């Protein structure tokens, strides 16, 4: 089964995958991505939904989107402090 994942969520899954792949050499990339999705869902960072074709897909939760927007605003404010 193909995992249908929103592009912005896929980016953060790839970041997490790169961080943990060497800790779990016995697992395939697909298994690690599935585990990361489960962790994100438990934390409230990702949620499942039915896409327009009626298939299960994943997207970032509103809470995750707000946290990312806050982090971006903080980074922009920090950059504004430099001449």
URKA-V180134 format. One record per residue. N is the residue number from 1. RES is the residue in three letters. SS is DSSP state (H for helix, E for strand, L for the rest). BURIAL is 1 if it has 24 or more other C-alpha atoms within 12 Angstrom, else 0. D_CENTER is the distance of its C-alpha to the mean C-alpha in Angstrom with 2 decimals. Layout:
BEGIN
N:RES:SS:BURIAL:D_CENTER + N:RES:SS:BURIAL:D_CENTER
END
This chain:
BEGIN
1:UNK:L:0:18.98 + 2:UNK:L:0:16.48 + 3:UNK:L:0:12.84 + 4:UNK:L:1:12.24 + 5:UNK:E:1:8.73 + 6:UNK:L:0:8.53 + 7:UNK:H:0:8.77 + 8:UNK:H:0:6.80 + 9:UNK:H:1:3.50 + 10:UNK:H:1:5.37 + 11:UNK:H:0:6.17 + 12:UNK:H:1:3.81 + 13:UNK:H:1:4.27 + 14:UNK:H:0:7.62 + 15:UNK:H:0:8.18 + 16:UNK:H:0:7.92 + 17:UNK:H:1:9.96 + 18:UNK:H:0:12.42 + 19:UNK:H:0:12.95 + 20:UNK:H:0:13.93 + 21:UNK:H:0:15.42 + 22:UNK:H:0:18.86 + 23:UNK:H:0:18.99 + 24:UNK:L:0:18.89 + 25:UNK:L:0:21.10 + 26:UNK:L:0:22.27 + 27:UNK:L:0:19.03 + 28:UNK:L:0:18.05 + 29:UNK:H:0:14.81 + 30:UNK:H:0:14.37 + 31:UNK:H:0:15.11 + 32:UNK:H:1:12.67 + 33:UNK:H:1:9.73 + 34:UNK:H:1:11.25 + 35:UNK:H:0:11.60 + 36:UNK:H:1:8.08 + 37:UNK:H:1:7.36 + 38:UNK:H:0:10.58 + 39:UNK:H:0:9.87 + 40:UNK:H:1:6.96 + 41:UNK:H:0:9.56 + 42:UNK:H:0:12.36 + 43:UNK:H:0:11.17 + 44:UNK:L:0:10.78 + 45:UNK:L:1:7.24 + 46:UNK:E:1:6.81 + 47:UNK:E:1:10.06 + 48:UNK:E:1:12.17 + 49:UNK:E:0:14.72 + 50:UNK:E:0:17.54 + 51:UNK:L:0:17.44 + 52:UNK:L:0:20.76 + 53:UNK:L:0:22.01 + 54:UNK:L:0:21.54 + 55:UNK:L:0:18.92 + 56:UNK:E:0:15.99 + 57:UNK:E:1:12.65 + 58:UNK:E:1:9.14 + 59:UNK:E:1:7.89 + 60:UNK:E:1:6.45 + 61:UNK:L:1:9.41 + 62:UNK:H:0:12.17 + 63:UNK:H:0:11.97 + 64:UNK:H:0:8.56 + 65:UNK:H:0:10.05 + 66:UNK:H:0:13.20 + 67:UNK:H:0:12.01 + 68:UNK:H:0:10.66 + 69:UNK:H:0:13.99 + 70:UNK:H:0:15.93 + 71:UNK:H:0:14.71 + 72:UNK:H:0:15.65 + 73:UNK:H:0:18.93 + 74:UNK:H:0:19.70 + 75:UNK:H:0:19.25 + 76:UNK:H:0:21.49 + 77:UNK:H:0:23.99 + 78:UNK:H:0:24.17 + 79:UNK:H:0:24.85 + 80:UNK:H:0:27.47 + 81:UNK:L:0:29.37 + 82:UNK:L:0:30.19 + 83:UNK:L:0:33.11
END
